[in-house]
Amino acid sequence: MILYILRRLAVTVILLFVLSVITFWIYLKVPADPAGFLVDIQHASPAAIADAHHKLGTDRPVLTQYGDFVWRALHGDFGISWQSISFSFGGTPTGEHVGALVWHAALVTASLVLGGFVLMLLVAIPLGTYVATKPRSFADRVSVGLCIAAISTHPLVVGLLLQLFVGNKWKLLPASGYCTTAKPSREALEAWQRFAPTGVPAPCGGYVEWAHHLVLPWFTFALFFIALYMRIVRARMLEVLDEPFIRTARAKGASEFRVIRAHALRNAVAPIVTMAAMDAGLAIGIAMYIETVFGLPGLGRTTIRALAGFQGYDLPVILAVTLVAATAIILLNLVADLVLLWLDPTVTRKRGRGMSRLVGRAA
Amino acid sequence: MAVVDLSRAPELTFDDGPESSRPEGQWALTWRRLRRDRVALASGIFLVVLLFAVGPGAPLYERAVGHGPNDLFPYAVNVSLRPAGPFTVTWATSTLADDDPFAFTHKDPPQGTKKTLLLLGADSQLGRDEFLRLLYGGRVSLEVAVGAAVLAIAIGLVLGSIAGFFGGVVDSVISRFTDLVMAFPLLLFLVMLGSLFDYGGITRWTLHGVFNEGVLQLTLIIAAFTWFYPARIVRTQVLSLRGREFVEAAQMVGARDARIMRTHLLPHVIPPLLAYGTLLVATNIMIEVGVTFLGAGIKLPTASWGSLLAQTWGSLLNPNPFNPASVQPWLTLLPSLAIFMTVFALNQFGEGLREATDPRFVR
């Protein structure tokens, strides 16, 4: 067991190494000049451009740059985002620290993914259980049909339509933006008062505002996964309800509700959580769409801004996001495997996945 | 010596009525089972109609209405910049005759200007034909999706059968690779690579004008990240078949490995791959839409379903603000519907095909 964990962790380190190399390679291939973050390439003198390169450290050999990055990353310092970097007269760089940037973005993505996940469980488990107790009934057929339809719906489409109609046209819920869970400070409110006539939205915060702004993103996120997971819950439940111990429970006179809740549900639902951990990669992909549509400053949107910003490839941010996302996904997968092993010792370390599970993956 | 005239001998036939004892061929059986599946059949018919519409249908319609997908009709956009809705007949001219910037309507063009039909209205402030752009956009999206699926399956077939048949290093490398890719957010990589090639080179490849710019690039990128799944399917299939008697028999007769793979194993592998390929096309359409929406796929003015969705929404760095006077909901609804119907039909047809080709499947 310990050996298994160690081997998985070793693979993780190798993967992180490969990922960082690929990211660096892409950076080398992109013809955008990083000096563009500091000076106007079109009009600056060659000396100014060379100076900008020197300040960013991009005039050093690639291997030195890479080694320096690894060394500092191991010490928890990812550098300063090139999009926001500026230099004081002493030559000390100031700007947004990538570590803090990625941390804040990760919090946004986490609140989207976790909230959507809870919403998904709240719908998928009761619904899947209900239709499994009445197989081939009208409700069963309708919900299975709706599931297939929901799997075929692009999360972007759901997000855009919800934003357009529910958010913008009918004005039932906020259409975009993110509010932190902390209340806005008095200074921020006072500062906003001065800019209010220019149409800058008021600073918002607190748990109510936070949840209010996330309702549409959560729903969009959950809809895709409800479709995936309801089918799994239903199939597992049908399997479990055929088991002898269910018959025993019924024979002993337990009420149908008790049979379902205490005997069947527990066995059917336990693997779902671990399965969800394996879908973390997919979840981050879906979150990328949702963050873009609803203007949430999460990991996905941060990456895309760093990739396709006005000046080009913001290497420190992209490296940090790639590594953080990959680490999170791999660790979640590892935890999922371990929990699965712990739940059911007869499971071999093989992930059985049907074809239709693959379908939803890449979307 | 009597000479037997073989040409006049009665032909030996196995066809003795409906109670024929000759077993049905694999494909005849598949077709018979598929025909019973009404949903799959309807989806198949829809797909054929769709292929006709985006293939020969688009240029035919273009000839019928007399304008192309990139022609501008400023008269189809009113003075508050709201594009016209479905069933609009507008002036077929690309210049406005307006002289008063404060007028509430456009001034009619000079005498003799012809009119033209925009079946589904105008696509944006530029006033292009939405229906034609949907057709041509569908062509681009399907080219990318089908091309990437074919490429991925070809690669997967070769590497999967090698891995399954010979095992060893190739096998473990492919399997490890698949595990890693499955855990990682595919979309992040696609967007990264998409923005890498954004600067020219492969983006400009069109194979002498057969494809639009950017199609081949996106096809290759998507295929490069999706061949693992078909490889896995082929590998498991080949792995389970290579120990069977008919393979041993072929080996004993002295058949070479290549021949065994081609004539003995391939027929077993093709049906599930075909079904998976259909599902893969559906997934690829979703990926194309997503990557293009995020700004790393097909570039304007080439239409694709992704760019049509993105057009009303704006670009990533500055999304269009919602303006009730100028927003046309049809422009979000129509591409959404096209994407949904196509993906839904592909999913249904793929599932039907899978059930029809699987000899063990009992409805």
Contacts between the chains, C-beta under 8 A, distances in Angstrom:
chain1	res1	chain2	res2	distance
A	11	B	176	7.9
A	15	B	180	6.0
A	23	B	192	7.7
A	26	B	192	6.0
A	26	B	193	7.3
A	26	B	196	5.1
A	29	B	196	5.7
A	30	B	195	7.6
A	30	B	196	5.8
A	30	B	199	7.0
A	31	B	199	5.0
A	32	B	199	7.5
A	148	B	344	7.3
A	148	B	347	6.5
A	148	B	348	7.1
A	149	B	340	7.9
A	149	B	344	6.3
A	151	B	347	6.8
A	152	B	282	7.1
A	152	B	340	6.1
A	152	B	343	4.3
A	152	B	344	3.9
A	152	B	347	5.2
A	153	B	340	5.5
A	153	B	343	7.7
A	154	B	286	5.4
A	154	B	289	5.7
A	154	B	290	7.1
A	154	B	336	7.7
A	154	B	339	5.7
A	154	B	340	7.4
A	154	B	343	7.3
A	156	B	289	6.4
A	156	B	290	6.2
A	156	B	293	5.7
A	156	B	309	6.5
A	157	B	309	7.3
A	157	B	336	4.2
A	157	B	339	6.2
A	157	B	340	6.5
A	160	B	309	6.6
A	160	B	313	6.2
A	160	B	332	5.4
A	160	B	336	7.1
A	161	B	332	6.3
A	161	B	333	7.4
A	161	B	336	6.3
A	164	B	322	8.0
A	164	B	327	7.4
A	164	B	329	6.1
A	164	B	332	5.4
A	165	B	329	7.4
A	168	B	322	4.3
A	168	B	324	7.8
A	168	B	327	7.4
A	169	B	324	7.4
A	169	B	327	7.9
A	169	B	329	7.4
A	175	B	322	6.7
A	176	B	319	7.9
A	278	B	183	7.6
A	280	B	183	7.7
A	281	B	182	7.1
A	281	B	183	5.3
A	281	B	184	5.3
A	281	B	185	4.7
A	281	B	186	7.3
A	282	B	185	7.5
A	284	B	185	4.4
A	284	B	187	7.9
A	284	B	188	7.3
A	285	B	185	4.6
A	285	B	186	6.2
A	285	B	187	3.9
A	285	B	188	7.2
A	288	B	185	7.4
A	288	B	187	5.6
A	288	B	188	7.1
A	288	B	191	7.8
A	288	B	294	7.2
A	289	B	187	8.0
A	289	B	290	6.0
A	289	B	293	7.4
A	289	B	294	7.7
A	292	B	293	7.4
A	292	B	294	6.3
A	292	B	316	6.3
A	293	B	313	7.3
A	295	B	319	6.9
A	300	B	188	7.7
A	301	B	316	8.0
A	303	B	188	6.4
A	303	B	191	7.4
A	304	B	191	6.3
A	304	B	294	5.9
A	304	B	295	7.2
A	304	B	316	5.8
A	305	B	316	7.4
A	305	B	317	7.3
A	307	B	191	6.4
A	307	B	192	6.2
A	307	B	195	4.8
A	307	B	296	7.7
A	308	B	195	5.4
A	308	B	295	5.4
A	308	B	296	7.2
A	308	B	316	6.4
A	308	B	317	7.3
A	309	B	317	7.2
A	310	B	317	7.2
A	313	B	195	7.9
A	318	B	192	7.4
A	322	B	188	7.0
A	325	B	185	6.3
A	325	B	188	6.8
A	326	B	184	6.3
A	329	B	183	5.4
A	329	B	184	6.4
A	329	B	185	7.2
A	330	B	183	6.2
A	333	B	183	5.3
A	355	B	233	7.5
A	355	B	272	7.8
A	355	B	275	7.6
A	355	B	276	6.0
A	355	B	279	6.8
A	355	B	354	6.7
A	356	B	279	7.4
A	356	B	351	7.2
A	358	B	229	5.3
A	358	B	276	7.8
A	358	B	279	7.6
A	359	B	279	4.8
A	359	B	282	6.9
A	359	B	283	5.8
A	359	B	347	6.9
A	359	B	350	7.9
A	360	B	283	8.0
A	361	B	182	7.0
A	361	B	186	7.7
A	361	B	229	8.0
A	361	B	283	7.6
A	362	B	186	5.1
A	362	B	187	8.0
A	362	B	225	7.9
A	362	B	226	6.5
A	362	B	283	5.1
A	362	B	286	7.5
A	362	B	287	5.9
A	363	B	283	5.8
A	363	B	286	4.2
A	363	B	287	6.9
A	363	B	290	7.5
